[in-house]
Amino acid sequence: MERSIRDTNVCVIGGAGFIGSHLVNYLVNERNCRVLVLDNLITGQKRFVHPKAEFVWFDITGSEEQLRKLLEFHEIEYIFNYAAEPYIPVSFERPLHVFNINAFAALKVMNAAHEKKGGVKGILQVSSAEIYGNTDGKISEEAKVEPHSTYGASKAAIDSIVQVGWKERKTPAIAMRQFNCVGERETHPYIIPEIIEQIGRYEEQGSQEKPFVVKLGNNSFRDFQYAGDAARMAVELLEKGNFGEVYNMGSEEGVQMYDLAQMIGKLMGVAVEVKEDPERVRPWEIWHLQSDNTKLYKTISGRPEVPLEEALARTIHSYKENGNKWDF
Ligand SMILES: NC(=O)c1ccc[n+]([C@@H]2O[C@H](COP(=O)([O-])OP(=O)(O)OC[C@H]3O[C@@H](n4cnc5c(N)ncnc54)[C@H](O)[C@@H]3O)[C@@H](O)[C@H]2O)c1
């Protein structure tokens, strides 16, 4: 059944973060929504929140009762939960912390929405491609769920909760298995900011040494989608997707990390040579993550519009505009 999010009251949890801020901009500018952003600003920033959205500091690991009251007070109809501890290596050191935010607190969000007077019309819970194991090519939703980190396990848990939550008591949620995103306001530490920063430091030093050596970990393959495209397509997914189901969200295209560094070098005008830094190599890396969007494309008409090169150029531009810093 189709739903329309236009002109509705929407809550974006994690809306001060990277992808969440693209989503809030889209909901305000293109869908005329009244948007409530809940965020604890652990990685996100208040200045990323669209001025027409209402911002309330809130930590989803806290009181479920308070969250339910906020949803009731703002007469929320739709919820997008983008809040998470998204940096995978944190889960090697602090698995409980990661699971608590990504799975347990996300279940609290679903529960608060369920308990809200009148309920909500739909919830989009962000899952991740990191729930899958290694494959050679594109991965569909039928592939085995085989996380390689507690981050992946936490996303697999909430992804399953979305599926059983609909079966058990009709909590109207969809799980979206997001592949990697790229774009303005990308929070650090991630691979793209890391490469841009390494090359940026070289540019600042005015070094003439050529080619410049970029030090990276695994030369794995990742599917990169422009964050603005991912946000726009996520809204359409919540309007047209089936509750209790899971959907991949990616670009279906991608690149190996060492080639990505070459692309970024070219865009920044620096000749680059990539060398492996053993300290950065992740022990249980998934070597190839590439979305098969067949199910998504049967459901929504939206498609990625911004190619990787343009998305990278926009990311580099936002880094330079910010005084060659990632304080986001
Ligand atoms: N960036 C990617 O490439 C990518 C890929 C796959 C999945 N995801 C998922 O997409 C979502 C958004 O990721 P992102 O890259 O924009 O990360 P981000 O860190 O920029 O955004 C997360 C936001 O959630 C907020 N937050 C964190 N913990 C919170 C809590 N306990 N209560 C309230 N707010 C909290 C942060 O302050 C931040 O604003 C996450 O669920 C992430 O796991 C991201």
The ligand as a Gaussian input file, in Angstrom:
#p B3LYP/6-31G(d) Opt

LIG

0 1
 N       27.867000       6.361000       6.025000
 C       27.764000       5.184000       5.434000
 O       28.447000       4.924000       4.432000
 C       26.771000       4.153000       5.942000
 C       26.713000       2.900000       5.315000
 C       25.795000       1.943000       5.773000
 C       24.947000       2.259000       6.838000
 N       25.058000       3.479000       7.435000
 C       24.130000       3.770000       8.528000
 O       23.469000       4.993000       8.230000
 C       23.158000       5.684000       9.449000
 C       23.732000       7.089000       9.414000
 O       25.155000       6.995000       9.264000
 P       26.066000       8.276000       9.050000
 O       27.203000       7.872000       8.213000
 O       25.223000       9.427000       8.639000
 O       26.632000       8.481000      10.519000
 P       26.747000       9.797000      11.392000
 O       27.629000       9.432000      12.557000
 O       27.137000      10.961000      10.581000
 O       25.249000      10.014000      11.886000
 C       24.692000       9.378000      13.007000
 C       23.938000      10.415000      13.796000
 O       23.335000       9.776000      14.927000
 C       23.601000      10.521000      16.093000
 N       23.579000       9.586000      17.222000
 C       24.485000       8.620000      17.499000
 N       24.135000       7.970000      18.624000
 C       22.973000       8.538000      19.050000
 C       22.119000       8.300000      20.159000
 N       22.403000       7.372000      21.073000
 N       21.004000       9.058000      20.293000
 C       20.720000      10.035000      19.386000
 N       21.497000      10.306000      18.329000
 C       22.611000       9.561000      18.154000
 C       24.954000      11.169000      15.851000
 O       25.196000      12.311000      16.640000
 C       24.858000      11.501000      14.361000
 O       24.282000      12.768000      14.163000
 C       23.724000       4.806000      10.571000
 O       22.701000       3.972000      11.042000
 C       24.781000       3.974000       9.882000
 O       25.028000       2.760000      10.560000
 C       25.940000       4.429000       7.022000

